[in-house]
Amino acid sequence: MAAPLAGIRVLEVANWLAGPSAGAILADLGADVVKVEPPGGDVYRHLLMLSAGYEFEFAACYGFELDNRGKRSVTLDLEAPGGPDVLRRLAVDADIVITNLTAGRCQRYGFRYEDVHAVNPRAIYSTVTGYGARGDDASRPGFDITAFWARSGIMSLLGEPDAPPTLCRGGMGDHTTGLNLLAALLVALRVRDQTGEGQQVEVTLQNTGMWTLALDVASALVSQEQPVRKQRTEPANPITNTYLCRDGKWIFLMMPTADWWPRFCRLIGRDDWVSDPRLQTPQGRKEHTRELTAQIEPVMASRDLAEWGHILDEQRMIWAPVATLTDVTSDPQARAMGWYTTIEHPKLGRFETLDTPFKVYGADIGARGPAPAPGEQTFEVLAAAGLSADEIGDLAASGVFG
């Protein structure tokens, strides 16, 4: 099988998650991805995960391993004399450049689109930012929780009506934005195939968040109204809701159209609801949703989750367990589909991680090794870029590599 992007060279000058997550998938697709890090490495390598609820430090961060597997690492001090020159040398042979450096830093280092295009007209130059290159907030820094989650409108719509804004888990917006970037880069490669010219690609955390929330944003553009957050005990539809089962596990029912209602009523032994004139329409059921939800709750609490799952599956009804992470890591469907893969790491040993988040059957796609140590391939990458041994030695002596 052929690796789809074999022979494609990627220069990744990006830290944290969004840009590197796209770089990791490009590596899974067979591209040669060179990650440029500051001396000491990407700050995400050393991130304490205590704030995320873990009781140990990811000194070797498994999240970093996920987003940087299969790459080669060069350490480079871009503030040191000669550092930006080396960076531009690396761009000469790149098919794709990924950066989340601020516009000001790109200008200072001579690493803007026009600078890269001047030395490599075929390069696809992509930026990942919080808010984009124009407008009052172009220079505003952003993380996924600020630009993707809060600024896009997602945060305002989640949780109970009077509850404070709900925080997102780390990386949710970054990985969604990384997939957006991946799609844009593949399009740009196709355009280059047609024109021979490199392209400028831009993705932002805020715009990706708005697209993720697109159904609500599209409605708000016309109505200029904010949807009302609903209490769990007063859903718009009582059979599109979460319920607690006997074993303390939650089940989510998703039966959005009218034809599900009589089937569900008969399933739980409430044939009287089918003929109740108050409940004949979705609007009628919405008006009585608190009462219906309160009566469905003890029914769902009378059986374990697995028992309900078997009953609902027999009737071809739509539901899902509200899975914990331990449920997810042992999910038999995930195992059957091969959504996990194994990495052999020189220090961490053998561990499981997520595989590429899509399948292209007949293509060689998948993790190709662990994340590199900081600067692990600095000298070999620079030599391949045409720097002589003397040049590399002089740069090393001057501290450019840290």
C-alpha positions as CSV (number, residue, x, y, z in Angstrom):
1,M,0.0,0.0,0.0
2,A,1.2,3.5,-0.8
3,A,1.4,6.3,1.8
4,P,-0.8,9.1,0.3
5,L,1.6,11.9,1.2
6,A,4.9,10.1,0.7
7,G,7.4,12.6,-0.6
8,I,5.6,15.7,0.9
9,R,7.8,17.8,3.2
10,V,6.1,19.7,6.0
11,L,7.8,22.5,8.1
12,E,5.9,22.9,11.3
13,V,6.7,26.1,13.3
14,A,3.8,25.7,15.7
15,N,3.4,24.9,19.4
16,W,0.5,23.7,21.6
17,L,-2.1,21.6,19.8
18,A,-4.0,22.9,16.8
19,G,-1.2,23.2,14.2
20,P,0.7,20.2,15.6
21,S,-2.4,18.0,15.5
22,A,-2.7,18.6,11.8
23,G,1.0,17.9,11.4
24,A,0.6,14.6,13.2
25,I,-2.1,13.5,10.8
26,L,0.1,14.6,7.8
27,A,2.8,12.4,9.3
28,D,0.3,9.5,9.6
29,L,-0.4,10.1,5.9
30,G,3.3,9.6,5.1
31,A,4.6,13.2,5.0
32,D,8.0,14.1,6.3
33,V,7.1,16.5,9.1
34,V,9.9,18.6,10.6
35,K,8.9,20.3,13.9
36,V,10.8,23.5,14.8
37,E,10.8,24.0,18.5
38,P,12.5,26.6,20.8
39,P,15.5,25.3,22.8
40,G,14.1,23.1,25.6
41,G,11.1,22.1,23.4
42,D,7.5,23.0,22.8
43,V,6.0,24.3,26.1
44,Y,3.3,21.6,25.7
45,R,5.9,18.9,26.3
46,H,6.1,20.0,29.9
47,L,2.5,21.0,30.6
48,L,1.2,20.1,34.1
49,M,-2.1,18.3,33.6
50,L,-3.2,18.7,37.3
51,S,-5.7,21.4,36.2
52,A,-7.3,18.9,33.9
53,G,-8.1,16.5,36.8
54,Y,-5.2,14.1,36.5
55,E,-3.1,13.2,39.5
56,F,0.3,12.9,37.8
57,E,2.5,15.1,35.7
58,F,2.8,14.3,32.0
59,A,6.6,14.9,32.1
60,A,6.4,12.8,29.0
61,C,3.0,14.1,28.0
62,Y,0.8,11.5,26.2
63,G,-1.2,14.3,24.7
64,F,2.0,15.7,23.2
65,E,2.9,12.2,21.9
66,L,-0.5,12.1,20.2
67,D,-0.1,15.4,18.4
68,N,3.6,15.0,17.5
69,R,4.1,11.4,16.6
70,G,6.1,10.5,13.6
71,K,7.8,13.8,13.3
72,R,11.4,15.0,13.3
73,S,12.5,17.8,15.7
74,V,14.8,20.7,15.2
75,T,15.5,23.1,18.0
76,L,16.1,26.7,16.9
77,D,16.3,30.0,18.9
78,L,14.5,32.4,16.5
79,E,15.6,35.3,18.6
80,A,19.3,34.5,18.2
81,P,21.3,35.9,15.3
82,G,21.1,33.5,12.4
83,G,18.0,31.7,13.7
84,P,15.5,33.2,11.2
85,D,18.0,32.6,8.4
86,V,18.1,28.9,9.3
87,L,14.3,28.8,9.4
88,R,14.0,30.3,5.9
89,R,16.6,27.7,4.7
90,L,14.4,25.0,5.9
91,A,11.4,26.5,4.1
92,V,13.2,26.3,0.7
93,D,12.3,22.6,0.2
94,A,9.0,22.5,2.1
95,D,5.8,21.6,0.4
96,I,3.7,22.8,3.4
97,V,4.5,25.3,6.1
98,I,2.4,25.4,9.3
99,T,2.8,28.2,11.8
100,N,0.9,29.6,14.7
101,L,3.5,32.4,15.3
102,T,1.9,35.8,15.7
103,A,1.9,38.1,12.7
104,G,4.4,40.4,14.5
105,R,6.9,37.6,15.1
106,C,6.5,36.3,11.5
107,Q,7.4,39.8,10.3
108,R,10.3,40.1,12.7
109,Y,11.7,36.8,11.6
110,G,11.1,37.4,7.9
111,F,8.7,34.4,7.9
112,R,5.5,35.8,6.4
113,Y,3.8,34.3,3.4
114,E,5.5,36.7,1.0
115,D,8.9,35.9,2.6
116,V,8.4,32.1,2.2
117,H,6.9,32.5,-1.3
118,A,10.0,34.5,-2.3
119,V,12.3,31.6,-1.6
120,N,9.8,28.8,-2.4
121,P,6.9,29.7,-4.8
122,R,5.5,26.2,-4.5
123,A,5.2,26.2,-0.8
124,I,1.7,26.1,0.8
125,Y,1.9,28.5,3.7
126,S,-0.7,28.1,6.5
127,T,-1.4,30.0,9.7
128,V,-3.4,28.9,12.7
129,T,-4.6,31.8,14.9
130,G,-7.3,32.6,17.4
131,Y,-9.1,35.3,15.4
132,G,-7.5,35.7,11.9
133,A,-5.2,38.2,10.2
134,R,-7.6,41.2,9.8
135,G,-9.8,43.2,12.2
136,D,-9.2,44.7,15.6
137,D,-8.5,41.3,17.2
138,A,-5.9,40.1,14.7
139,S,-3.1,40.4,17.2
140,R,-5.1,39.0,20.1
141,P,-3.7,35.7,21.4
142,G,-6.1,32.9,21.9
143,F,-6.5,29.3,23.1
144,D,-9.3,27.0,22.1
145,I,-11.2,27.6,25.3
146,T,-11.2,31.4,24.6
147,A,-11.5,31.7,20.8
148,F,-13.2,28.4,19.9
149,W,-15.3,27.8,22.9
150,A,-16.2,31.2,24.4
151,R,-16.0,33.6,21.5
152,S,-17.8,31.4,19.0
153,G,-21.0,31.2,21.1
154,I,-20.7,27.5,22.1
155,M,-20.1,28.2,25.8
156,S,-23.2,30.4,26.1
157,L,-25.5,27.5,25.0
158,L,-24.4,24.7,27.3
159,G,-25.6,23.8,30.8
160,E,-28.6,24.5,32.9
161,P,-30.4,27.8,32.4
162,D,-29.0,29.6,35.5
163,A,-25.7,27.7,35.7
164,P,-22.4,29.5,35.1
165,P,-20.7,29.1,31.7
166,T,-19.4,25.6,31.1
167,L,-15.7,25.0,30.5
168,C,-14.6,22.7,27.7
169,R,-12.0,19.9,28.1
170,G,-8.6,20.7,26.9
171,G,-7.9,20.4,23.1
172,M,-11.5,20.0,21.9
173,G,-11.3,23.2,19.8
174,D,-7.7,22.6,18.9
175,H,-8.3,19.2,17.4
176,T,-11.4,20.3,15.5
177,T,-9.3,23.2,14.1
178,G,-6.5,20.8,13.3
179,L,-8.9,18.8,11.1
180,N,-10.1,22.0,9.5
181,L,-6.5,22.8,8.7
182,L,-5.8,19.4,7.4
183,A,-8.7,19.7,4.9
184,A,-7.5,23.1,3.8
185,L,-4.0,21.9,3.2
186,L,-5.2,18.9,1.2
187,V,-7.3,21.3,-1.0
188,A,-4.2,23.6,-1.4
189,L,-2.1,20.6,-2.5
190,R,-4.7,19.8,-5.1
191,V,-4.8,23.5,-6.3
192,R,-1.0,23.3,-6.6
193,D,-1.3,20.2,-8.7
194,Q,-3.5,22.2,-11.1
195,T,-1.6,25.5,-11.1
196,G,2.0,24.7,-10.0
197,E,1.8,27.6,-7.5
198,G,1.8,27.5,-3.7
199,Q,-1.2,28.8,-1.8
200,Q,-1.8,30.8,1.4
201,V,-4.1,29.0,3.9
202,E,-5.7,30.4,7.0
203,V,-7.7,28.8,9.7
204,T,-8.8,30.2,13.0
205,L,-10.1,28.8,16.3
206,Q,-13.0,31.2,16.4
207,N,-14.2,30.5,12.8
208,T,-13.9,26.7,13.4
209,G,-16.0,27.1,16.6
210,M,-18.7,29.0,14.6
211,W,-18.8,26.2,12.0
212,T,-19.1,23.6,14.8
213,L,-22.1,25.6,16.1
214,A,-23.3,26.3,12.5
215,L,-26.9,25.3,13.0
216,D,-27.4,27.8,15.8
217,V,-25.3,30.5,14.1
218,A,-27.2,30.1,10.8
219,S,-30.5,30.6,12.7
220,A,-29.2,33.5,14.7
221,L,-28.1,35.3,11.6
222,V,-31.7,35.5,10.6
223,S,-33.5,35.7,13.9
224,Q,-31.0,37.7,16.0
225,E,-32.2,35.6,19.0
226,Q,-30.4,33.6,21.6
227,P,-31.7,30.0,22.1
228,V,-33.0,29.4,25.6
229,R,-31.0,26.8,27.6
230,K,-33.2,24.1,28.9
231,Q,-33.3,22.2,32.2
232,R,-32.8,18.5,32.0
233,T,-36.2,18.1,33.7
234,E,-37.9,20.2,31.0
235,P,-36.5,19.1,27.6
236,A,-38.2,20.2,24.4
237,N,-38.8,16.5,23.8
238,P,-39.0,14.1,26.8
239,I,-37.5,11.2,24.7
240,T,-34.5,13.3,23.6
241,N,-33.0,13.5,27.0
242,T,-30.7,11.8,29.6
243,Y,-32.0,9.4,32.2
244,L,-30.4,7.6,35.2
245,C,-30.5,3.8,35.1
246,R,-30.7,1.5,38.1
247,D,-26.9,0.8,38.2
248,G,-26.1,4.6,38.4
249,K,-25.2,4.9,34.7
250,W,-26.8,7.5,32.4
251,I,-28.4,6.7,29.1
252,F,-29.2,9.2,26.4
253,L,-32.3,8.8,24.3
254,M,-32.5,10.5,20.9
255,M,-35.9,10.1,19.3
256,P,-36.5,13.5,17.6
257,T,-39.4,12.8,15.2
258,A,-43.1,12.1,16.0
259,D,-43.1,8.5,14.8
260,W,-40.9,7.5,17.7
261,W,-43.4,8.6,20.4
262,P,-46.0,5.7,20.1
263,R,-43.3,3.1,19.8
264,F,-41.6,4.4,23.0
265,C,-44.9,4.6,24.9
266,R,-45.7,1.0,24.1
267,L,-42.2,-0.1,25.0
268,I,-42.5,1.2,28.5
269,G,-46.1,0.1,29.0
270,R,-47.7,3.5,28.7
271,D,-50.2,2.8,25.9
272,D,-52.5,5.4,27.5
273,W,-50.1,8.1,26.4
274,V,-50.6,7.1,22.8
275,S,-54.3,7.9,22.9
276,D,-54.1,10.9,25.3
277,P,-55.4,13.9,23.3
278,R,-53.0,16.2,25.1
279,L,-50.0,14.3,23.8
280,Q,-50.9,13.8,20.1
281,T,-48.5,16.4,18.8
282,P,-44.9,17.4,19.5
283,Q,-46.1,20.8,20.8
284,G,-48.5,19.0,23.2
285,R,-45.8,16.8,24.5
286,K,-43.5,19.9,24.9
287,E,-46.2,21.6,27.0
288,H,-46.3,18.6,29.3
289,T,-42.6,17.7,29.2
290,R,-41.9,18.2,32.9
291,E,-44.7,15.8,33.8
292,L,-43.7,13.3,31.2
293,T,-40.0,13.4,32.1
294,A,-40.9,12.9,35.8
295,Q,-42.9,9.8,34.9
296,I,-40.2,8.4,32.5
297,E,-37.5,8.8,35.1
298,P,-38.6,5.9,37.5
299,V,-39.2,3.7,34.5
300,M,-35.6,4.1,33.3
301,A,-34.3,3.8,36.8
302,S,-36.0,0.3,37.1
303,R,-33.4,-1.4,34.9
304,D,-29.6,-1.4,34.4
305,L,-28.1,0.4,31.4
306,A,-27.1,-2.8,29.7
307,E,-30.6,-4.2,30.0
308,W,-32.1,-1.0,28.5
309,G,-29.6,-1.1,25.7
310,H,-30.7,-4.6,24.8
311,I,-34.4,-3.7,24.9
312,L,-33.9,-0.5,22.8
313,D,-31.7,-2.3,20.3
314,E,-34.3,-5.0,19.8
315,Q,-36.8,-2.2,18.8
316,R,-34.3,-0.3,16.7
317,M,-34.5,2.8,18.9
318,I,-31.8,5.4,19.0
319,W,-29.8,5.7,22.2
320,A,-26.3,5.8,23.6
321,P,-24.6,5.3,26.9
322,V,-23.2,8.4,28.5
323,A,-19.7,6.9,28.5
324,T,-16.9,7.6,30.9
325,L,-13.4,7.6,29.6
326,T,-12.8,4.1,31.0
327,D,-15.8,3.0,29.0
328,V,-14.4,4.7,25.9
329,T,-11.0,3.0,26.2
330,S,-12.6,-0.4,26.4
331,D,-15.5,0.2,24.0
332,P,-15.9,-2.9,21.9
333,Q,-17.0,-0.9,18.9
334,A,-13.9,1.2,19.0
335,R,-11.8,-1.9,19.2
336,A,-13.6,-3.6,16.4
337,M,-13.1,-0.5,14.2
338,G,-9.4,-0.2,15.1
339,W,-9.6,3.3,16.4
340,Y,-6.6,2.8,18.7
341,T,-3.0,2.1,17.8
342,T,0.1,1.1,19.7
343,I,3.3,3.2,19.9
344,E,6.8,1.9,20.8
345,H,8.6,4.6,22.7
346,P,12.3,4.5,23.7
347,K,11.5,5.8,27.2
348,L,7.8,5.2,27.8
349,G,7.8,1.7,26.4
350,R,4.7,0.4,24.6
351,F,1.5,2.3,25.0
352,E,-1.9,2.8,23.3
353,T,-3.1,6.0,21.7
354,L,-5.7,7.1,19.2
355,D,-5.2,6.2,15.6
356,T,-5.8,8.5,12.6
357,P,-9.4,9.7,12.9
358,F,-10.5,8.4,9.5
359,K,-10.0,5.4,7.3
360,V,-9.0,5.3,3.7
361,Y,-8.9,1.6,2.8
362,G,-6.1,0.6,0.5
363,A,-3.8,3.4,1.7
364,D,-0.9,3.2,4.1
365,I,-2.1,5.5,6.9
366,G,-1.2,5.3,10.6
367,A,1.2,6.3,13.3
368,R,4.8,5.9,12.2
369,G,6.6,6.2,15.5
370,P,6.8,8.2,18.7
371,A,7.2,12.0,19.0
372,P,10.9,13.0,18.8
373,A,12.9,14.3,21.7
374,P,13.6,18.1,21.5
375,G,16.1,18.7,18.7
376,E,16.6,15.0,18.1
377,Q,17.1,15.4,14.4
378,T,18.5,19.0,14.3
379,F,21.8,18.2,12.6
380,E,20.5,15.6,10.1
381,V,17.7,18.0,9.0
382,L,20.0,20.9,8.6
383,A,22.6,18.8,6.7
384,A,19.8,17.6,4.3
385,A,18.8,21.3,3.8
386,G,22.3,22.0,2.5
387,L,24.1,23.5,5.5
388,S,27.7,22.4,5.7
389,A,29.3,20.8,8.7
390,D,31.2,24.0,9.4
391,E,28.0,26.1,9.2
392,I,26.2,23.8,11.5
393,G,29.2,23.8,13.9
394,D,29.3,27.6,13.9
395,L,25.6,27.9,14.6
396,A,25.8,25.3,17.4
397,A,28.7,27.3,19.0
398,S,26.7,30.5,18.8
399,G,23.8,28.9,20.8
400,V,21.2,29.0,18.0
401,F,20.2,25.4,18.8
402,G,20.1,26.0,22.6
